[in-house]
Amino acid sequence: MQLTGALVRAALVGIVIATPSLLLGNTSADSNQVVALVAIFAALLTFVEYAVVSPSLIEFRDAPPFNRIRLLSLFVTVFMLTMIVRGSVVATPMTELVTVIGRVISHAMDFPFSPVRLVTQAAPLDTPPEALDLLAAAAGMSYLVSLVTLAIFLIILRLWNWPTHAGQFNVWINLPTFDPTAGGDVVKRLLRDGRVNVSLGFTLPFLIPVAVQFAADVFAPLSFESPQTLIWIVALWAFLPASLFMRGIAMARIAYMIEEKRSALSRAADEALQAV
């Protein structure tokens, strides 16, 4: 059963990565080969992480639907951005609807120092107006998906009592990169790491465009006329902050659970002493 689940998850990860190449259809052979290699590597990593008893990289493996929400969010983002790019070549009612929604969100977020405006300003000066329009629509759509993702996670956290709704929660299996022996109180370290992740999630939409502009000054500027480049940069620009937000909120939730468990044990010990 565990191997079957690992295989299904690996296939889904590969499909997400290959989605732009599969739907656009006019990509080059070299680009398709690179996408295939990345998809195979990501699928193998996912399979190994979910097939072994204890993972080494993937967090919250046994705390559904945390990773399912993240994967679905990335897939929806990539799919929507692919539809926007595809609509510039072959317009359909669906591509036009997605593009219009992206433009509406982009216009609503188009104010000084907003993340969406910073994304469009990160494009090279010689970028055609059509590509800038696609970039703005893609940024608006990806930002909308990230906000909806956070809202869904918060609703599940509140209504389903995540992560204990599915039974016992093993902190060390679900947080393989967190070292409990590093020193200091575990609860304080979880809260600290949670705050750091939330802070990064808040600032990353502003930092990524700056990093792209800096890389363009040092290396070759990125061409947002390339469909694959536009899709993946904008998708990761919105997905990574949302993922960090989710991780920070989840770690704070786990810290609260541990503290609550400690308080319950302390009360039980006090009651036992009083009974004696």
C-alpha positions in Angstrom: 0.0 0.0 0.0 2.8 2.4 0.9 4.7 1.7 -2.3 1.5 2.2 -4.4 0.9 5.6 -2.7 4.5 6.6 -3.3 4.2 5.6 -7.0 1.0 7.6 -7.4 2.5 10.7 -5.7 5.6 10.4 -7.9 3.5 10.2 -11.0 1.5 13.3 -10.0 4.7 15.3 -9.3 6.0 14.4 -12.8 2.7 15.4 -14.4 2.7 18.8 -12.6 6.2 19.5 -13.9 5.4 18.3 -17.4 2.1 20.2 -17.7 3.4 23.3 -19.6 5.2 21.2 -22.1 2.2 18.9 -22.6 -0.3 21.7 -23.0 1.7 24.3 -25.0 2.9 21.8 -27.6 5.2 24.2 -29.5 8.2 23.9 -27.2 11.6 22.9 -28.6 13.1 19.4 -28.3 15.9 20.7 -26.0 13.4 22.2 -23.7 11.3 19.1 -23.6 14.4 17.0 -22.7 15.2 19.3 -19.8 11.6 19.2 -18.5 11.6 15.4 -18.8 14.8 15.1 -16.8 13.6 17.4 -14.1 10.2 15.6 -13.9 11.9 12.2 -13.7 14.3 13.4 -10.9 11.5 15.0 -8.9 9.3 11.9 -9.3 12.1 9.6 -8.2 12.8 11.8 -5.2 9.1 11.8 -4.2 8.9 8.1 -4.7 11.9 7.4 -2.4 10.7 9.8 0.3 7.3 8.3 0.5 8.4 4.7 0.1 10.9 4.6 3.0 9.9 4.3 6.6 11.3 7.7 7.7 11.7 10.5 5.1 14.8 12.7 5.0 13.6 15.8 3.1 9.8 16.0 2.6 8.0 17.3 5.7 4.5 16.5 6.9 4.5 13.2 5.0 2.1 11.6 7.4 0.0 14.7 8.0 -2.5 15.0 5.2 -3.6 17.1 3.5 -0.7 19.5 3.9 1.4 18.3 1.0 -1.7 17.5 -1.1 -2.7 21.2 -0.8 0.7 22.4 -1.8 0.9 20.0 -4.8 -2.6 21.0 -5.9 -1.8 24.7 -5.5 1.3 24.3 -7.7 -0.6 22.3 -10.3 -3.5 24.9 -10.4 -1.0 27.7 -10.7 1.0 26.1 -13.5 -2.1 25.1 -15.3 -3.7 28.5 -15.1 -0.5 30.2 -16.3 -0.2 27.7 -19.1 -3.7 28.6 -20.2 -2.8 32.3 -20.1 0.2 31.7 -22.3 -1.7 29.4 -24.6 -4.4 32.0 -25.0 -1.9 34.3 -26.7 -1.6 31.8 -29.5 -4.9 29.9 -29.6 -7.7 31.8 -27.9 -10.5 29.8 -26.4 -13.3 30.7 -23.9 -11.3 29.1 -21.1 -8.0 30.9 -21.9 -9.8 34.2 -22.2 -11.6 33.7 -18.9 -8.4 32.9 -17.1 -6.6 35.8 -18.7 -9.3 38.3 -17.8 -9.3 37.1 -14.2 -5.5 37.5 -14.1 -5.7 41.0 -15.5 -8.4 42.0 -13.0 -6.3 40.9 -10.1 -3.2 42.4 -11.6 -4.9 45.8 -12.0 -6.3 45.6 -8.5 -2.7 44.9 -7.2 -1.1 47.5 -9.4 0.0 50.1 -6.9 3.5 51.4 -5.9 5.8 48.7 -4.4 3.1 46.0 -4.7 4.5 42.4 -5.5 2.7 42.3 -8.8 4.1 45.6 -9.9 7.6 44.5 -8.9 7.2 41.4 -11.0 6.4 43.4 -14.1 9.3 45.8 -13.4 11.7 42.9 -13.1 11.2 42.2 -16.9 14.0 43.5 -19.2 13.4 47.0 -20.7 13.2 45.5 -24.3 10.3 43.2 -23.3 7.4 43.6 -25.8 4.2 45.1 -24.5 2.4 41.8 -25.3 4.8 39.8 -23.1 4.4 42.4 -20.3 0.6 42.1 -20.5 0.9 38.3 -20.2 3.4 38.6 -17.3 1.0 40.9 -15.4 -2.0 38.6 -16.0 0.1 35.6 -14.9 1.3 37.4 -11.8 -2.3 38.3 -10.9 -3.6 34.8 -11.4 -0.7 33.1 -9.5 -1.1 35.6 -6.6 -4.9 34.8 -6.4 -4.2 31.0 -6.3 -1.7 31.5 -3.5 -4.2 33.5 -1.4 -6.9 30.9 -2.0 -4.4 28.1 -1.0 -3.7 29.9 2.3 -7.4 30.4 3.0 -8.1 26.7 2.4 -5.3 25.6 4.7 -6.5 27.9 7.5 -10.0 26.6 7.1 -8.7 23.0 7.4 -6.5 23.9 10.3 -9.5 25.4 12.1 -12.4 23.1 11.2 -10.5 19.7 10.9 -8.2 20.3 13.9 -5.2 19.6 11.7 -2.9 17.6 12.2 -4.5 15.5 14.9 -7.8 14.8 12.9 -6.2 11.7 11.3 -4.8 10.2 14.6 -1.5 10.5 16.4 1.0 13.0 15.0 4.7 12.0 15.0 6.7 15.2 15.2 10.1 13.8 14.2 8.8 11.8 11.2 6.8 14.8 9.9 9.7 17.2 10.5 12.8 15.3 9.4 14.9 18.4 8.9 14.2 19.7 12.4 16.8 18.5 14.9 15.3 18.1 18.4 18.8 17.7 19.9 20.2 21.0 18.6 19.7 22.6 22.0 17.1 24.8 23.6 13.4 24.2 24.3 11.6 22.4 21.4 8.5 24.6 21.7 10.5 27.9 21.6 12.5 26.6 18.6 9.4 25.6 16.7 7.8 29.0 17.4 11.0 30.7 16.3 11.2 28.7 13.1 7.5 29.3 12.4 8.0 33.0 12.7 11.0 33.0 10.4 9.0 31.0 7.8 6.0 33.4 8.0 8.4 36.4 7.7 10.1 34.9 4.7 6.7 34.1 3.2 5.7 37.7 3.6 8.9 39.2 2.2 9.7 36.7 -0.6 7.2 38.1 -3.1 9.2 41.4 -2.8 12.6 39.8 -2.8 12.3 37.5 -5.8 11.8 40.3 -8.3 14.8 42.1 -6.9 16.8 38.9 -7.1 15.8 38.4 -10.7 16.8 42.0 -11.6 20.2 41.5 -9.8 20.8 38.3 -11.6 20.0 40.0 -14.9 22.6 42.7 -14.1 25.3 40.1 -13.3 24.4 37.4 -15.8 22.2 37.4 -18.9 18.7 38.9 -18.4 15.8 36.5 -18.3 13.5 36.5 -21.4 9.9 36.6 -20.3 9.0 36.0 -24.0 9.9 32.4 -23.4 6.7 30.6 -22.3 8.4 28.1 -20.0 10.5 30.8 -18.3 7.4 33.0 -17.7 5.3 30.2 -16.3 7.8 28.7 -13.9 9.3 32.0 -12.6 5.8 33.4 -11.9 4.5 30.1 -10.5 7.4 29.8 -8.1 7.2 33.5 -7.2 3.7 32.8 -5.8 4.1 29.2 -4.7 7.2 29.5 -2.5 5.9 32.3 -0.2 2.5 30.5 0.2 4.4 27.3 1.0 6.5 29.1 3.6 3.4 30.6 5.1 1.9 27.2 5.5 5.0 25.7 7.0 5.3 28.6 9.5 1.7 28.3 10.5 2.0 24.5 10.8 5.1 24.7 13.0 3.4 27.2 15.3 0.5 24.8 15.5 2.7 21.9 16.4 4.4 24.0 19.1 1.0 24.8 20.5 0.1 21.1 20.6 3.3 20.1 22.4 2.8 22.9 25.0 -0.8 21.8 25.5 0.4 18.2 25.9 2.9 19.3 28.5 0.3 21.2 30.4 -2.0 18.2 30.4 0.7 15.9 31.7 1.7 18.5 34.4 -1.9 18.7 35.5 -2.3 15.0 35.6 0.9 14.7 37.7 -0.3 17.4 40.1 -3.7 15.6 40.5 -1.9 12.2 41.1 0.2 13.9 43.9 -2.8 15.4 45.5 -4.6 12.0 45.4 -1.6 10.4 47.2 
